């Protein structure tokens, strides 16, 4: 069963590497191959082919439920119901909307934003609204969050926003008895009232109903550095531990009743399963909790039927069941981390001689999972928490055995005795404050985390036998060889440009700008994208993951061209995440906390035989856009010109001041390709071979303007738009410029093309 499940998994994985799905006739050919393998009883090959076929069919059905291109950008009246808990920030409320009365061919599930709503938006409400939609689309960057993949996994076929007119109409609301979403909304409303003065209300909401929307960026950072993120949201570990606690209590209590018509094991299995389903319901049956319930159901079914459980066979059945129900689970890092964690625990506990005490066993599990998961953590996040074993040794029992049970009990008491519930919540809040104090201090340690370049798949595969050998029983000889198998992970290095070469990446940050330039020994960042809210900005979500993926240990120079949000928004998060040697900007007052230097024409420096020169501004201009720091990067092979948001006035000054010295092989389009920039005289002076245009998908400004694209065409320049291309990389190869688009080289079948 184990090999069959892994073969099925391999088939699913193969399909997820496709850039496009095969035509339907290939399904017929695959069915014939599967039939032949079944006739020959070649079961492993059969399971592999069935995995491929099931992944293709499932993906085809999911892609068919997407918004037709003809319906993008127009007003569409719809009726439906709000599913799940809405997410709120200072500007908007976001929610999933399930269409109940489709007028046109629309996806069944939408992801909508309602800006500055004048009504309370809650789960389970039925609305008649007018929306403006677009197909699933998101930024595509190396190391960054693939929003399109997330939408695909969640079954969301379009995103958009609610139009203020015609005025939205509330049609009604579901009952809490018929809707899990309404039930969760009622609980979160009561929690907000009961815990309004508690500092850890966000954590209590996350641990009781899986609502992590209120957890701050700083809190997530501490949990990430201490390796305790899995404890903050309702995950497989929570459900397993709560179900295990209920199983143990039910087993002992039922045995004491003396009523043995039903065996204590069966009663305990049923009780544990019911509690697990209930707890998963509190979390809205999120994808991770669904996987946990399926795995737990397999185990409890075996116990109920009094079957002899072989741990790895049970795990294989659970894996097979999860993949049949949700073949897209393989796209989530949580799937791999949860199954590997359970496998490691089974490997180090099951079948071993001797019975260590509770604390010894907990330390053993902590050590095993910390070491065993480190290769995957490096692969997915390029970071490993060194203090994770200690943090989890303390936090796991505190959260699982104290905080979660007391929080759930208090949650029930809210509806019966609010006074008693508030007293219990006070205890929970006090415990969490103490735990937070410890985790915050651990996160501040200089060696709390290790950042490393992403290892290759081959290094990851080489580390697997190393993990098995390292965690093998003490009697196994030559366990030290496991350290040798970890060496490819340790000595993975990123490709660096040579002396005089440039690697430049225009990151896909929507309607904004961020460029990363690497020379042989230095890193420069030009602009940082936008800030959307107090807890969300592109410095955190795009720049830092990209730089960590590339192995950047620090930023030698950060240039913020000017003060517009779409250029400066991510600067603070970026500098919190990586040491920054110097900040250069035209708006030093906005970055006064970082001792910035004002950028002025004439500033220059030399890095690794590459010259960097600030060409503008010469002085304060009337327009904020024209005050942008203009940077020219010159190597022996050619030049790159970064222009910020300059417009016609600044372009004319540059042409007058520098003339043909503006010439560059690659131009970052001024002001996102707006009509007020990229004048004919400026383009004639620069004469770029490539123009890279940082513009958002279907942006409200209409960038790049068609007339500007015509000007690029007239000078015979090749142009690429970040919205269509994803991140765009410019590098040197054999003394020639090489321009690559991430959507051309790395996109998958679910990415919008």
N, C-alpha and C positions, 0 to 999 in steps of 0.2 A: 504493500500500500504506500509505503514511503516513497519508493522510486516512481510509482505511478503518479502520485500527487506532485512530485518535483517535475516530472515530464510534462504534466498539464500546465504547471507554472511556467516552464520554459517556453511552451507554445504561446501562452499569453504574453510573455515578455517580448518574444520575437515581434509580435504585431505592434507593440508599443514603440518599436524603433522605426516603423514605416513613416515616410514623409507623406504618403498618400495611400489610401486603402485600395486594394485590388478590385477589379471589376467583379460583378456578381457571378460571371461564368466560372471564375476561379473557385467559387464555393462548390460548384458541381464537381469540378476536378478534385477538390479536397475531399468531398464526400465519397468519391470513388476510391481514392487512396485509403481513406479510413475503412471502407468496406473490405478492401483487399487485406489490410492489416488485421482486421477482426477475423477474417476467414483463415488467415495464416496464424492467428493467435499470437501476433506480435504486439503484446499489450502495451509495452512502454512506448513504442512508436505510435500506437493508436491514441493513447492519452495525449501525446505531443500534438498530433494532428487535430484532435478534438479541441485542445486548448487554442490552437491557431484559429480554427473555424468559429468557435464560440466567441473569441475576442473580436473577430471581424464582424460577425453578425450583430453583436452587442454595440459595437462602435458605429455600424451603419445605422442602426435604429436611433442611436443618440444623436448622430449628425443630421438625421432627417428631421429632428425636432428642433431645428434652428430657424431663426427669422429669415425669410426670403429677402434677397438684396433689394428687391423693388419696394419693400416696405420701410426701408431705412430713412430716417429723417423726416417723416411725415406724421401728422397728428392722427392718432388711432383711438377711438373710444373702446374701452374694454370694461368687462365686469369680472370680478374675481374676489378671492379671499387672501388675506395676509397670513402667510405661513411662517411659523417660527417667531422668535422675539425680535422686534425691530431694533436696529442699532442707531444710536443718536450721538451727534456731536453738535458743536455750536452753530453749524450752518444747515444741517440736513438730517433727515431720518432715512435710513436705508432698510429695505425689507424685501423678502421674497414674496412674489405675488403669483398665485395659481389661478389661471384663467378658468372660469366656470361657464361662461357664455360667449364662446368665440364668434365674432362677427366675420373675421377673415382668417386666413391660414396663419395662425400665430403659434409660437411655442407654448407648451403647457405650463412652463414655469419661467417667470421673468425676475430680474433683479433690478429693482427700481430705487430711485432717490427722490425724496420729496423735500424741496428746499423751503426753509422757513415755513413749515406747516402751521396753519391757524387752528388745527384741531388735534386732539389726542389720538395718536396712531398706535393701535394695539393689536396683538395677535388675535386671529379669529374674526376680525372685522370683515364684512362684505362691503365692497366699494364699487361705485360706478365712476370711473375716472377716464381722463384723456391723457394718453402717454405719447412720448416721442422716443422711438427705439433705434438701436443699432445692433448689428451682429456682435457676438462675443469677440471682444478685442482688448488686448492689454499690452503693456510694455513687455518687450522680449529682450532680456539682457543676460550675459553670462553670469551665472551664480545668483541671479535674481529670482524673485517669486514669479512663476508662470501663471498669471491671472487667467489666461484662456484655458489652461489645463484645469485649474481649480473650478472654473465655471462648467467645464465639460464633465468633471467628476461629479459635481453637484446637480447635473441635469438641467442647467440653466441655459435656455436657448436664445436669450436676448437680454441686453441691459438698456437702461434708459431712465427717464425722469418723468414725474407727474407735471402736467401742464396746469397752470392756475385757472385757465379758462378753456372750456366751460367749467364752472365750479364743481369740484368733486362732491359726490353725494354718498353719504353713509347709508347703506341699505339695511344693515342689521349686524348681528354678531352671533357666533356659535355659542352653544352652552358648554360649560366646563366639563359636563358629563359626556359630551360627544367629541371633544377636541382636546388633544394633548397640549396644543399651542395655547389655548385659552387657559387651561389649567396652569401651565408654566407662567403665563402672564399674570394670573391672579397671585401666584406665589411671589413673584418678583415685586409686585406692587406692595404686598404685605411686608416683604423684607425691607423695602425702601422706607416704609412708614415706621417699622419697628426698630430699624438699625440706622436711622437717619443721622445719629450722632456718633456712630461707631467708626473708627478709622479704617477698619478692615472689612467694611461692608462689601467691597468689590470681591475680595477673596472668598467671603462666605457665600456670595451669590454664585461664584464660579464653582465652588465645591458642592453646592446643594442642587443647583439647576443647570450647571454648565454654562452660565452666562458670564463670560470673561470680558465683555465689552467695556467694563469700567476699570479694568486693570490698567495702570499707567505704563508708559514706555519704560520708565525707570524700574518699576517692579518686574516687568518682563526681563529686563537686562540682568537684574540680580538673580532671577530664577535660571536664566540661561547660563550665567557664569558659574552657578553652583550645581548645575545639572539637575535641578528640581522642577523643571517646567512640567514634567509629566504628572506632578502631584497637584498642580494648580487647577487643572481642568479635569472634568470627569472623563477618565480614560479607562483602558482595560485593567490597569492595576487597581484602580478604585473599585471597579465592579467586581473583580476577582477577589479582592481582600474583603469587601463587604459581604459578598456571597459566601466566602470561606468562613467568616465570623458567624454568619447566620447558620451555616451548615453545622458548625461545631456546637453552637448553643442549642439548636434544635435536636441534634443527635443526643446530647447529654440530657436535656430536659425530657425528651420523649422516652428515653430509656428509663428514667426515674418514674414515669407514670405507671409502668407495669403493663400497659396496654400494647401487647406485642402482635396483635392481628396484622398490623402493618409494621414492618421492620423499621427501626429508628433510622437506618440508612436511607430508606425510601422517603420517609417523611422529611428528613433533613434535606434530601436532594430536591424535593418539590418546593420546600420552603426557600431554599437558597435560590432556586430558579425564579420563583415569583418575585423575590426581592431584587434580583438582578434585572429582570425585565422592568420592574417599577423604577429602579434607579436609572436605567437607560432611558426610560420615558421622561424622567426629570431633565435629562440632558437633551431632550428632543430627538432621541434616537439618531444622534449624529453617527457618521460613518464609523469612527473608531469604536463607539459603544455597540454598534450593530455587530462588528467583528467579534467583540468580546462576548456578547450574548450568544452568538453562534458557537464559539469555542466552548463556552461554559455549558451550553445545551448538550453538546456531544459528550462531555465528561459526565454530566448529571444523568443523561440517558443511560450511559454505561453503568453507573452506580445503581440507578433505579432497577435496571434489568439484571443486576448482580452479575455483570460480566467482568471477567478478569481484565483489568486495564493495563495495557502496555503503553507507557507514556508517549513514546514517539509515534506509535501507530495512532493513538488518539489525536495527537497533534497533527498528523498527516490527514486524518479524516476532517478535522476542523479546518485545515488549510484548504482542502478540496471543497468543502462546503462554502467557505467564504468566497473562493474564486468563482464558483458557479453562480452564487447569488450576486456578487459584485466583482466582475473581472477587472474593473478599473481600479480596484484597491491597490494593484501593484504600482500605480503611479504615485502613491502617497508614501512619504518617508516613514510615517507612523506604522504602516503595514509591516515594513521590513524590521523596524526597531522592535515592535511588539512581538512578532513571531520569533525573532532572534533572541530576545530577552527571555521568553518562555523556554525556548530550546536550551539556552545556556543554563537556566535554573534547573531544568530536568536533567541535563547532562552532569551537573556537579552534585546533585542531590540523590537522584534515583540510582539504586543498585550499589551504592557505596557502603562499605563495611563500617561498622561503628555508628553510634548515635550521638552526635555532638549536641551540646546544650543549645538553648534558644539563641543566646547572644553570639555564640560561636558560629551557629548556622547563619544568622543574619549577617554577620561580618563576612562570612564566606560568600554568600549570595551577592552582597554589595561589591566585594572585590571582583568576583567573577563577571558580573554584569558590566561593571565599569571598564574592565579590561576588554571583555568580549565585544562590547558595543563601540569601543573607541575607533576601530577602522571605519565602521559605517558612519559614525558621527563626523569623522574627518572627511569622508566622501561627500556627505550631504551638506555639512555646515562649515567645514574647514576649521573646526574648533573642538577642543576637548576640555572638559572641566577637570582640573587636577584635584580640586577639593570635593568633587562629587561623592566619593565613597563616604567621607566624614559627614557631609551635609545630608546625604540620604540615610545614613545610619541613624541619625537623630530625627530627621523630618518624616521618614516613612512611618514609623510607629506613632509619632505624634499626630500626623494627619489621618492615618488609616484607623487607628484604634481609639483616638480621642476626639479629634476635631470633626471628622465626618459623621460618626455616630451621634455625637452631641448636637451637631448642626441639623441633622435629619430629625432627631427627636424634637428639637426646638422648633423646627419648621412646622411639625404637626401641632405642637402646643400653641402656635400662633393663632390657630383657628378655634382653640378651646379655652386657653388661659393665656392671654397676651402678657400678663404680669409674670407668670412663671417662665414663659418663653424668653422674655427680656433678660431675666436673671441667668438663664442657661447661655444665652447669647453673649452675655457679659463674660462668662467663663471662657467661651470659645474665643472671643475677641482678645482677652488677656493672654491666652495661650498663643494665639497667632502673633500678637505683638512681641512676645518673647522669642518665638521662632524667627520672626522677621529680623529682629535685632541680631540674632546669630548669623542668619544667612547674609545679611547686609555686610557684616564684618568679614565673613569668609570671602565674599565677592570683592572686597577691597584689597585682599592680599595681592602682592605683586605677581605671584605665580598661580593665581586662581584659575587661569585658563591658559591653554597652549593653542596658538593660531598657526596653521600650517597650510601649505599649498594642497589643493585637492589631489588625492592620489589617483592613479589610473585604475581602471577596472581590473587589469592584470595584477597590480599590486594588492588590490582588495582580495582577489581570488587566492593569491599566494598566502595572504594572512589567515585565511580560514583554517587550513590544517595547523597553522601556528597556534591559533586559539585553542583548537582541540588538544594539541599536545601540551600546551601550557597548563590547561585546566584538567588534564588527565590525572588519575589517581597517583599518589606519591610513589608507588612502586614501578611506574613506567620508566624505563631507562631513557637517557638522553633527552630529558625534557628541556634542557637548556638550548637545544636546537630550535625551539620555538622562537627564541629571540632573533635568530638568523632570518626566520621567515617574516619577521616584522620589519626588517631592514628596508625593503622596497618602499614601505610606507614612510619611513623616516627620511629617506634620501630622495624623495620626490622633489624635483625642482621645476620651477616655471621657466619657460623659454624667455630669455632676456635678449634685447637688441644688442648688437655690437657697438663698438666705438663709432660715433658719427651717425648711427642709425636712430630712427624714430619708430615707436609703436604708438599710434593714437587711436582712441576709441571714442566715437560719438555715441554716447549712451542713449537709449530710447527712454526718455522721461516725459513722453507726452508733449503737451504744449509748453515746453520749457527747454532749458539747455544745460547740459553737463558733458564735459569732455575730459578724458583722462589721457595724459601724455607720459610715456615712459621712455627714458634713455637708458644707457647701459647701467647707471648706478643711481638714477634719480626718478622721482615721481612728481608730476605736476597735475593739479586738478583745476580746471577752468569752469567755474559756475557749478551749482549744486542742485538744480531743479527746484521744484516747488515744495511748499509746506501746505498741507491740506487742513490740519487741525493740530491741537496741542500734542496729540499722540501719533500723528502720521505725517511723514515727510519723505522725500525721495533720497535724502542723504542716508537715512536709516534703511530704507527698503531696497535701494538700487546701488548707490555708490559703495557703501561699506561691504555688502556681499561681493560686489565685483572686485574690489581691491583685495579682499581676503582671498578670493579665488585665485588672484594673480600673485599672491604671496607678498603683497606690499606691507612692510613693517611700519612705515611712516610716510607722511606726505611732506615733501621738501618745500613745496610752495603751493598755496591755494590762492587762486585769483578769482575774486568775485567781481564781475564786470560792472554791475550797477545794482541798484537797490530793489528792482522789481522782484516780486515773490517767486516768480518762475525761474529766477536765477540765483537768488540768495537763500531760498527757503530751507534747503537741507544743510546749510553750513554748520549750524550749531551741533546737529547730530553727528555730522561727519567728524568734527573736531573732538567730540566726546569719544568717538569710537577709535580714532587713530591719532597719534601724536602729529602735530603740524608745526613745522619749523617756522614758517613765515606766511603772513596773510597780506595780500596786495589787493587793493580795492579802490574804486572811485567814491565809495560811501563809507569812509572810516568811522563815522559816528554810529552807524548801524552795527558795527562789529567792534566797538570800543573795548569789549571785554577781552579781546584777543590781541591787543597791541598791533593793530594793522598799520601798514604803510600805504600812503596814498599813491595810486598809480599815476604816472605822468609820462608824457612823451619823452623819449630819450633814455629811459631806464633799460639796462640790458645786463645779461649775465651769460656765462658759458658753462655748459654741462656736457662732459663727455664728447667734446668736439661738435656740439650742437649749440647754436647761438639763439638766444631768446631776446626779443626786443619789444618794448612797449612803444607803439606808434602813436597812440592817442589815449586820453585827451590831452591837449596842450594846456588847457585851462578849463574853468567851469563853463560849460555851454548852457544855452537856454533850455535845451531839452534834456530830460533825464536819460533818455535812450542814447542821445548823442554823447553823453558822458561815459559811455561804456569803455572799459579798458580794451584796446585793440592790441592783440599780440601776434607777432610774426615769429615763426620758428623756422630757422634756416639751418639745413645740413648741407654737406657737399653734394648731395644728390638732388636737392630741391627744397621747396619751402611750403609751409602751411600757414594760412591766415585765419585767425579767430577774431570775430568782429562783434560779438555780443548783439546788442539791439540797435546799432547805429542806423541812422536814416540818411536822407539825401544831403542834409547840411554837413554832417560829419564825413560822409563819403566824398563830397566835393573838396573839403579841407584836406583830406588824405591824398586825393589825386593832385591837388595843387602843391602840397608839401613834399610828396615822395615820387610822384610820377611813375615811371616804369619800375622803380624800386619796390612797388607794391606787388610785383609779379609773384605768383605762387602757384604751385601745382594743384593744391587742394584748398578750397575755400569753404569755410563754414558760413552758410548763407546768412547775411545780416537780417536781423529781426524776423527770423522764421520764414523768410520769403515773402514779406509783406509788400504791398503795392508802393509803399513810401521808401523802399530801399532797393538795393541791387540796381542802381541807375546804370544806364548804358555806358557813361564815361568811366564809372568805377570798374565795371566789368572789363572794359577795354584795357584799363591799366593793369588789372590783376591777371587777366588771361588764364583762368584756371582750367585744368584738365577735368577736374571733378568738383562738383558743388554738392556739399552734404547739407540737407535741409532739416533742421530740428523742428518738427511740427507734429501736433497731435492728430489722432485719427478722427476724421469728420469734425474737426474743431470749429467752434462758432465764428472764428474770424475769417475762415476761408483761406487760411494759409496752406500751402504757398499759392499766391495769386496766379491765375493763368497767364497774365501779361508778363510776370516775372519769369515763369517757366519758358515763355517764348524768347525772352532775352537770353536765357541760358542756352537755348537751342541755337540762337543766332550766332553766338560765339563758339559754337560747336563743343560746348562743355557737356560732359555726362553728369546727370544729377540723380541723387537718391534721396528719398524722404524717409525719415526714421519711422514714421507711422507704418509705412509699407515694408520697410527693410529690417526693422528691429535695430539692435546695436550695429553700428558700422565701424569696421576696423580698417585702419590705413597703416600699412607697414612697408618696410623695404625688403626686397628680395632680388638678389643679383643686380643691385644698383637700379632697380625699377620699383615704381610705386605699385603696391597691390592693395586693392580695395575689395573688402568682403562684407557681405550682408549676412547677419545671423539668421534671418528668415530663409535665405537661400541655402545656407550650409547646415543649419541645425534644426529647422522647424519640423514639427511632427504633423500627423494627419489632422489633429484637432486644432492646429493653429490657423487663424484666419489668413488667407492669402489673397 
